[in-house]
Amino acid sequence: MRALLTSLTIISAISLSSAAFAANTTTGTIRALDAKAMTLTLKNGTSYRLPAGFKDPGLKVGEKVTVAYEMIGKKHQATAVTPAQ
């Protein structure tokens, strides 16, 4: 019984911690891309802070992209930006 309870506790802890770190994703069209300020703004008005060391794969205004992001307070922190398929 003790082993079962321990196993269930560990499984619950792993499930909850991985859900807390899950990134959100969205797809949209680029309205503005500022490499100097490290920001990306989509047509819907949402701005994302690009990650440190972001390598621009040749993104252009008007291009459709998928953005993986996390909420840091009330700010959107992009973890990945890729051209949408």
N, C-alpha and C positions, 0 to 999 in steps of 0.2 A: 504494500500500500504506500509506503514511504517513497519507494522508487517511482511509482506512478505519479505521485504528487509532485515530486522533484522534476520529473520529465515534463509534466504539464506546465509547471512554473517556468521552466526554461523556454519551452515553445512559445508561451504567451509573451515572455520578455523579448524574444527575437522578433515575433510578429509585430509587436507594438513599436519597437525601435526602428524597424525597417520602414514602417508606415510614416514615421515622423520625418524621415529623411527622403521620402519619395519626392521627386521633382514633378512639377506641373509642366505641361506642354501646350503650346498654342501655335496656330498657323495663321499667318497674315502677310500683308504686302508692306514692304518697307516704304515709309514716308520720308525718313531722314536717318542718315548714318553718319555719326561724328566720331572718326577714329581718334582724334585728339582728346575729346572729352570721354571717349570710351562708352558712348551711348548709341542705342538703336531705338528708333521710334517707329511703330507700326501705324498704318492708315487709321486704325481705330483710336489712335491717340495714346496708347499705352507705351511708356518708355521703359527700356531695360538697360541696366548697367552691364556692360560687357565684362567678361572675366579677365583678370590680369593675364597677360601673355596671349591674348586673343589673336589668332592668325586669320586675317580676312581672306576667305576663299574666293574673292572677287565679287562680293555682293554689290548690288546696285539698287538705287532708288527705283521703285516700281516692281522689283523682283519679289516673288512669293517665297517666304522662308518659314521654317519650323523653329521655334524657340523653346528650349527646355529652360525652366527657371525655378527659382525658389523665392519665397517671400521673406525678406529680411526687414522686419518691422512692417512698414507700409510701402517699401520699395521692392521692385522686381529686380532680382539679380540673375542674369542669364548664366547658365552653366554650359550651354551649347547653342550655336546658331548654325543651321544648315539649310541649303536650298531645298524647298519643298518639291516633292516628286509629283 
